[in-house]
Amino acid sequence: MKVMTLWVKPQSSIDSLPEAKDLLKDLLEAFYQYFPEYEGCLGYSQSPRRPRYLFLYMTGPCLGLYPEAARHLEELLKAAFPGAEIRKYGKPWP
């Protein structure tokens, strides 16, 4: 599957994700070091209210993250948001 969106949500409805702006800047920098071809292809948004869901999504002409890149980004997100659930959404990869 080519991943088009990653959804990060707290493990429980009581928890809330921290403000992600600064954290994501460093995380995406680390991701682009391994996968420079995706630079400028990822955008994100975070809901302003609790539980502050976080969405990373493909922007521009990019057609999705290939499996290896998606796995790497998922691992970075797991490390940045311990205990959070990360769901991947995408389209079939031929």
N, C-alpha and C positions, 0 to 999 in steps of 0.2 A: 504494500500500500504506500502511495505517496502521501505523506502527511501534509495536510493543509492548515490544521489548527491543533494546538495543544491547550487543553483546559486544565488549569491548576486550581484545586479546591481543597479547603481544609478537610482533615480526616473526619471531623465531627461538626455538627451544626453549632456547637458552642464556641468553637475556635474561630479565629479570623486570621487571614494572611496579613503579614506586615506590608507596609508601603513598599512597592517593588521597583520603583523608578531607578534608584541608584544601584540596587542589587542587580537588576537586569542589564544595566549598562556594562558592568563587569562580566556578567555571565555571557552576554552576547559577544563581547570582545574575545573571551576565551573560546567560544564556539567558532568564531570567524578565523581564529588562528589555525584550527584544524580543517575548516571548510570555508576558505576564502571565496569560493564561487557563490556562496549564499549571502555575501555582504550586501546589505541594502534590501534584502528580500524579506526580512522579518519585521513585523510590527507587533505592537502589543497594546492591550488596554486592560485596565483593572477597574472593577466596579467600586464606586465610592463608598458604598454601604457595606456593613458586615454581611457576609463573611469575606468580602473583598476578593471575589473570584478573579483570577488572572487568565487572560487569553493571549496566546502568542499565535500569530497567523501570518500567512504568506501575503505579500503585497507586490504590486507592480507586475512585471512580466514573468515572475517566477511561477513554475508549475507544480511545486511541491518539494518536500524534503524526501530524498531517497532513504531507504531503510537504515543504512549505516549512519547517516547524518541525523535522522530522527532519533535513533537510539542514543547517540551521543548527547543530543540536546536534552532528551528525557533524563539521562543520568545527571547532567548538570543541574536540571531543575530539581531532581530528587535531593541532591546535595544542598542546594540553596534553600529549599523548603522542606526540611525533614518532617516526615509524617503526613505530608500532603498527598492527595490522590492526583495522579496525572493521567488524563485521558487523551488519546490521540484520535483525530478525525481526519479522514482523507478520502482518496478515491483509489480504485484499483490500479495497480502497477502492472502493465503487460510484461 
